[in-house]
Amino acid sequence: MIFGLLAQADIDWGPIRTIIGIILGLIFLKSFLQSLLSRKRAPSAPRPDPRPTPQLRSGRTDLPAPFRLKDAYVIDGDTLARGEWRIRIFGMDAPESDQPQGPAATEAMRQLVCGKTLHILPKDIDIYGRLVARVLCGSIDVGKAMVDSGHAVATSDYTRAYTSNERAARRGRKGLWQKGKIADPRAWREETK
């Protein structure tokens, strides 16, 4: 019916047919070129990382994928171990075991992780060959929990993730902050070298 009405109308269809033909031709050409380019395009190579790749003790140069760790051994307030793994917890630093506040920090870590399955999220390898990782115990971020409880300080070298938690623990005089301050673990390590 519509075509019948259009046919009776006094319209010069020549230029309109030409424009419609050009539009349809361009649509066809675009889809043809897209399909052709998608077939010929080689997968792009990943960009090289300008940072040096850390060497693991095993000789590998890549970080392991996230993994689970059960029955971790607590070395001190910021380091765990299990088998070949030595794991330094990311974002925090706790007093060393031979520091005056060290045994309390180590015990707080034991209370937090012993007998539990931990989810290890690798971040880096430190200069001692330890895996630096974010550690989760269920939904609890172990580094954050240690800083919140006042048994560790936030490190600001690589992240500022726990600095507000440290300020809150210090203001609330939680954990080791009850005695006024936490002895600086970095200074202690440098003195005992």
C-alpha positions in Angstrom: 0.0 0.0 0.0 2.8 2.4 0.9 4.7 1.5 -2.2 1.6 2.1 -4.3 1.2 5.6 -2.8 4.9 6.4 -3.3 4.7 5.2 -6.9 1.8 7.6 -7.6 3.6 10.5 -6.0 5.3 12.8 -8.4 8.9 12.4 -7.0 12.1 12.1 -9.0 13.5 9.0 -7.4 16.9 9.0 -9.3 18.9 11.1 -6.8 17.2 9.4 -3.7 18.1 6.0 -5.1 21.7 7.1 -5.6 22.0 8.4 -2.1 20.5 5.2 -0.6 22.8 3.2 -2.8 25.9 5.1 -1.5 24.8 4.8 2.1 24.2 1.0 1.8 27.6 0.7 -0.1 29.4 2.5 2.7 27.8 0.3 5.4 28.8 -2.8 3.5 32.3 -1.5 2.9 32.7 -0.7 6.6 31.6 -4.1 7.8 33.8 -5.9 5.2 36.9 -3.9 6.2 36.2 -4.6 9.9 35.9 -8.3 9.3 39.0 -8.3 7.2 41.1 -6.4 9.8 39.9 -8.5 12.7 41.2 -11.6 10.9 44.5 -10.2 9.9 45.3 -8.4 13.2 48.0 -10.2 15.1 47.7 -10.3 18.8 49.7 -7.5 20.3 52.7 -8.4 22.3 52.6 -7.2 25.9 54.7 -4.1 26.6 57.9 -4.9 28.4 58.0 -3.8 32.0 60.8 -1.2 32.5 61.3 -2.3 36.1 63.9 -5.0 36.7 62.2 -8.4 37.3 63.0 -9.7 40.8 64.8 -13.0 41.0 63.2 -15.6 43.3 65.5 -17.9 45.3 64.3 -20.8 43.0 65.7 -18.9 40.0 62.3 -18.0 38.6 61.7 -14.4 37.6 58.0 -14.1 38.0 55.8 -13.7 41.1 53.7 -16.7 42.0 50.0 -16.5 41.5 47.9 -16.0 44.7 47.8 -19.1 46.8 46.5 -20.5 50.0 48.8 -21.4 52.9 47.7 -23.5 55.9 49.5 -23.8 59.3 52.0 -21.0 58.7 54.8 -20.7 61.2 55.1 -17.2 62.7 58.8 -16.0 62.7 58.0 -12.6 64.1 55.3 -9.9 64.0 55.6 -9.3 60.2 57.0 -12.5 58.8 55.5 -15.9 58.3 57.0 -19.2 56.9 55.8 -22.5 55.6 58.1 -24.9 53.7 60.1 -23.0 51.1 58.1 -19.8 51.6 59.2 -16.9 53.8 56.5 -14.3 53.6 56.9 -10.6 54.6 53.6 -9.0 55.2 53.0 -6.0 52.9 52.3 -2.5 54.2 53.4 -2.9 57.8 56.5 -3.4 60.0 56.5 -4.9 63.5 59.2 -4.9 66.2 61.8 -7.6 65.7 61.7 -10.7 67.9 64.9 -9.5 69.8 63.5 -6.0 70.4 61.9 -5.3 73.7 58.4 -5.1 72.2 59.1 -8.0 69.7 57.7 -10.9 71.7 54.3 -9.1 72.1 54.1 -8.4 68.4 55.0 -12.0 67.6 52.4 -13.3 70.0 49.7 -11.0 68.4 50.6 -12.4 65.0 50.3 -16.0 66.3 46.9 -15.3 67.8 45.8 -13.9 64.4 47.0 -16.6 62.0 47.9 -19.9 63.8 45.9 -22.9 62.7 44.1 -20.9 60.0 44.2 -21.0 56.2 45.7 -17.8 54.8 45.2 -16.4 51.3 48.5 -15.0 50.0 48.5 -12.2 47.4 52.1 -11.7 46.2 53.3 -8.1 45.6 57.1 -8.3 45.4 60.3 -10.0 46.4 62.4 -8.1 49.0 66.2 -7.9 49.1 66.3 -11.0 51.4 64.5 -13.1 48.9 61.2 -13.1 50.9 57.9 -13.0 49.2 56.2 -9.6 50.1 52.5 -10.3 50.1 49.2 -9.1 51.3 47.9 -11.8 53.6 44.2 -12.4 54.2 42.8 -14.6 57.0 39.2 -15.1 55.9 38.1 -11.5 55.3 40.7 -10.1 57.7 43.7 -8.2 56.2 46.5 -9.4 58.5 48.7 -6.3 58.0 45.8 -4.0 58.7 44.7 -6.0 61.7 48.3 -5.9 63.2 48.4 -2.1 62.7 44.8 -1.7 64.1 45.7 -3.7 67.2 48.7 -1.5 67.9 51.3 -4.3 67.4 52.8 -2.9 64.1 53.5 0.4 62.3 52.4 1.2 58.8 55.3 1.4 56.3 55.2 4.3 53.9 57.9 3.2 51.5 55.6 1.5 49.1 52.0 2.2 50.3 50.2 4.4 52.6 47.4 1.9 53.0 47.5 1.6 56.8 48.8 5.1 57.9 45.3 6.2 59.1 45.0 2.9 61.0 48.3 3.5 62.7 47.2 7.1 63.8 43.9 5.7 65.2 45.8 2.9 67.1 48.2 5.5 68.5 45.5 7.9 69.5 43.6 5.0 71.2 46.8 3.8 72.9 46.1 0.2 71.6 48.6 -2.6 72.0 52.2 -1.5 72.1 51.1 2.2 72.0 50.1 1.8 75.6 53.7 2.4 76.6 53.9 5.6 74.6 55.4 4.5 71.3 56.4 1.4 69.3 60.2 1.1 69.0 61.1 1.7 65.4 61.9 -1.7 63.8 63.9 -0.2 60.9 66.2 1.7 63.3 66.6 -1.4 65.4 67.7 -3.4 62.4 70.2 -0.8 61.3 71.7 -0.6 64.7 72.1 -4.4 65.1 73.8 -4.8 61.6 
